[in-house]
Every structure is written in C-alpha cells, then in structure tokens.
Amino acid sequence: MIVVTGATGNVGRALVRVLAAAGEQVTATSRGISGADVPGSVRPLQADLTDTESLRGVFDGGDGLFLQNGGPSAHQLNPRGILDVAKAGGIRRVVLLSSQGVATRPRSVSHGDTARAIEDAVRESGLEWTILRPGGFHSNAFAWIESVRERRTVFSPFGDVGLPIIDPADIAEVAASALRDGRHEGHIYELTGPELSTPRQRAAAIGEALGESVRFVEQTRGEAHAQMLRFMPEPVVETTLEILGRPTAEERRVSPDVESVLGRAPRAFADWARDHVAAFR
C-alpha cells in the first residue's frame, strides 16, 4: 500500500489517480480530504503534515510514501518526526517532492535551507529514497483564472523571461514510477518541461486553447510582490521573484530526467492549457 501526502494538491491528486489506475492500494491524506476527492478504491484520511501526531495510524500497513515537502508551510514540518512515524507504520520507501531551489538557491531560507533540511532527513532516514526537484509548475497559471474569465487578461511580471516549467501530471508519473520500482533508489531527479516558456507565451497559449485573444499585461516587480504576499510568506515571495526575474543558468536548463524515467518527453504548457481550458472559460 502506498500513502500519498498532499493528496489534494496539483501533484498529489494526479499521483493518486495514476496509482489507483495501476491497481495499487492507496491511502490519500491531506488536511481536508474527503471521499469526493479520490477514486472509489482509494482510502482518504485527514491528517496534517505540520502536526506529526495526526499522522499516527495513517502509515499503518503501508510500504511506500509520497512525501510532499509542505510548500509554503515547509518551515513548520518536523521531517524526522514524520519519517519516524512512517517507519513505525511499516513504510520502507519514500519519494520526496522537493524543490530545484535546493541546488540553485542554496542560500535562500525558503528554497535552500528549509528544503535541504527535509532532504537531509529523508537521506538519513534509513529508508529507500528518491528525491524529485521540480522547478515551476504549469498549474501556477491557475492564479490567472479570475482575470482570464472576467477580462480575458493575464497580469504577470517578467513577461519575456522563460523557464522550463513542468506539468504536475508529469511529476506524478515520475513519482509513481519511483514508488513502484526500486531501480530509482538513491536518485535525485531534476524535473522540467521540454522548453523555455515565458508568461507572455503562456497567456497566448491559454487564448489559443479558448479560441479567443487573451491580453498580457506586465506587472512591475512591486505589484507582483504585493499580490504574492497575500498567499506566500515574505522569504518565499522574494526568492520566487528572483527566480522568475533573474533565473540562473541551471534554472533555465531543460533537464532530460522526465524522459529518462518515463520514456517520453514531458508535456508542453500548450498541452496543459488545452487539458485545463474549462477552468478559464
């Protein structure tokens, strides 16, 4: 049985579907999960990664664990405590969803220090482990839903800075492979999409999927900072804006790892936009 944390998130939700379709027994957990969030064969259990005690019993009978790194709440996690509880429940293999920033932003509190501490806990846990380090997600475009629906407009900073962002469904498929196949033990995979994609290009791709023109309006850094502070801590905002506006060469590199694991190229943003166009109508 495989336990998926963060099971209502962009990667976790897709991973639950992939594993269930492959016939795996799955326990899906997040703070507010219910039976309506998962396929009928999946067991949903409410638990909070920031509350280690709430995880007791979640891992019982499991042998594989997909550990989401907490996102904006990562600094609140006790990763060694989580892994101790997981081992006590029978888990022997863990796949960690980490961040590319561990390598590219090592001096960043949010992307470097915190995520590195979680990776260290996984590597030192005594479990079989695989670490996934994606960059930006295609699904970050969901932040544009309201403005696209109401005004057919996208507001974003750094309109012509490209990054090789990735479809969360591709991350999920890599995670499923690592959870089901011991050949991935000890590997760290950098996960990107197939090409550099700018915010201006992504707005155009959404418009093409809709069959309508979508206008792009470039925000100033200050405007983007104020908007992002509504849902991200200040250190995360600062590092995110640095990545979006002044990416390093490593952050702009297209990685071969998705294709090496899955045997196919990762999906482009235009594919994602067509698959999720209903959200923007």
Residue pairs with C-beta under 8 A, 6 or more apart in sequence:
1 24
1 25
1 26
1 27
1 61
1 62
1 63
1 64
2 19
2 24
2 25
2 26
2 27
2 62
2 63
2 64
2 65
2 66
2 179
3 26
3 27
3 29
3 58
3 59
3 62
3 64
3 65
3 66
3 86
3 91
4 12
4 15
4 16
4 19
4 26
4 27
4 28
4 29
4 66
5 12
5 29
5 30
5 47
5 49
5 65
5 66
5 67
5 68
6 12
6 30
6 49
6 66
6 68
6 71
6 97
7 13
7 15
7 16
7 28
7 29
7 30
7 33
7 37
7 38
7 44
8 30
8 32
8 33
8 37
9 30
9 68
9 71
10 137
10 139
10 168
11 68
11 97
11 137
11 168
11 171
11 172
11 175
12 28
12 30
12 66
12 68
12 172
13 37
14 168
14 169
14 171
14 172
14 173
15 66
15 172
15 175
15 176
16 26
16 28
16 38
16 39
16 42
17 39
17 172
18 172
18 173
18 176
19 26
19 176
19 179
20 26
20 38
20 39
20 41
20 42
21 39
22 176
22 180
24 180
25 41
25 43
26 38
26 41
26 42
26 43
27 42
27 43
27 44
27 45
27 58
27 62
28 37
28 38
28 42
28 43
28 44
28 45
29 44
29 45
29 46
29 47
29 55
29 58
30 46
30 47
31 46
31 47
31 48
32 46
33 44
33 45
33 46
34 44
35 44
37 44
38 44
45 57
45 58
46 54
47 54
47 55
47 58
48 54
48 55
49 55
49 68
49 70
49 73
49 77
49 82
50 70
50 73
50 76
50 77
52 78
52 81
52 82
52 85
55 82
55 85
55 86
56 85
57 89
58 85
58 89
59 65
59 85
59 86
59 88
59 89
59 90
59 91
60 89
60 90
61 89
61 90
62 86
62 89
62 90
62 91
63 90
63 91
63 92
63 93
64 91
64 92
64 93
64 94
64 95
64 179
64 180
65 86
65 91
65 93
65 94
65 95
65 127
66 94
66 95
66 97
66 175
66 179
67 79
67 82
67 83
67 94
67 95
67 96
67 97
67 122
68 97
69 77
69 96
69 97
69 98
69 99
69 115
69 118
70 76
70 77
70 118
72 231
72 232
72 233
72 236
74 110
74 114
74 115
74 118
75 110
75 114
75 233
77 118
79 117
79 118
79 121
79 122
80 121
80 125
83 94
83 121
83 122
83 125
83 127
86 94
86 127
87 125
87 126
87 127
91 127
92 127
92 128
93 127
93 128
93 129
93 179
93 182
93 185
94 122
94 125
94 127
94 128
94 129
94 130
95 129
95 130
95 131
95 132
95 175
95 178
95 179
95 184
96 118
96 119
96 122
96 129
96 130
96 131
96 132
97 132
97 134
97 171
97 175
98 115
98 118
98 119
98 131
98 132
98 133
99 111
99 115
99 133
99 134
100 133
100 134
100 135
100 190
100 250
100 251
101 108
101 110
101 111
101 112
101 115
101 239
101 243
102 111
102 112
102 115
102 116
102 119
102 133
103 133
103 190
103 250
104 111
104 243
104 248
104 250
104 251
105 111
105 112
105 239
105 242
105 243
106 112
106 116
108 235
108 239
109 235
109 239
110 233
110 235
110 236
110 239
111 236
111 239
111 243
119 131
122 129
122 131
123 129
123 131
128 182
128 185
128 186
129 185
129 186
130 178
130 184
130 185
130 186
130 187
130 188
130 189
131 187
131 188
131 189
132 171
132 174
132 175
132 178
132 189
132 191
133 188
133 189
133 190
133 191
134 166
134 171
134 190
134 191
134 192
135 163
135 164
135 165
135 166
135 191
135 192
135 243
135 251
136 163
136 165
136 166
136 243
136 244
137 165
137 166
137 167
137 168
137 171
138 165
138 166
138 167
138 168
138 193
138 267
138 269
138 272
138 273
139 167
139 168
139 272
139 276
140 165
141 202
141 206
141 269
141 272
141 273
142 276
142 279
144 154
144 155
144 156
144 203
144 206
144 280
145 279
145 280
147 153
147 154
147 155
148 154
148 206
148 210
148 214
148 280
149 280
149 281
151 215
152 207
152 210
152 212
152 213
152 214
152 215
153 214
153 215
153 216
153 217
154 199
154 202
154 203
154 206
154 214
154 215
154 216
154 217
155 217
155 219
155 223
156 199
156 203
156 216
156 217
156 218
156 219
156 224
157 199
157 218
157 219
157 220
157 221
157 223
157 224
157 241
157 244
157 245
158 199
158 218
158 244
158 245
159 198
159 199
159 200
159 216
159 218
160 198
160 200
161 198
161 199
161 244
161 245
161 247
162 196
162 197
162 198
162 201
162 252
163 196
163 197
163 243
163 244
163 247
163 251
163 252
164 192
164 193
164 194
164 195
164 196
164 197
164 252
164 253
164 254
164 255
165 192
165 193
165 197
165 269
166 191
166 192
166 193
166 258
166 266
167 193
167 266
167 267
167 269
167 271
167 272
169 267
169 272
170 191
170 193
170 258
170 262
170 266
170 267
171 191
173 262
174 189
174 191
174 257
174 258
174 261
174 262
177 184
177 261
177 262
178 184
178 187
178 189
178 261
184 261
189 255
189 257
189 258
189 261
190 255
190 257
191 255
191 257
191 258
191 266
192 253
192 254
192 255
192 257
192 258
192 266
193 254
193 266
193 267
193 268
193 269
194 254
194 265
194 266
194 267
194 268
195 254
195 268
196 252
196 254
197 268
197 269
199 216
199 218
200 216
200 218
201 269
202 269
202 273
203 214
203 215
203 216
204 214
204 216
205 269
205 270
205 273
206 214
206 273
206 277
206 280
207 213
207 214
208 270
208 273
209 270
209 273
209 274
209 277
209 280
210 277
210 280
210 281
219 227
221 241
221 245
224 241
224 244
225 237
225 238
225 241
228 237
228 240
228 241
229 237
232 240
243 251
258 265
258 266
259 265
259 266
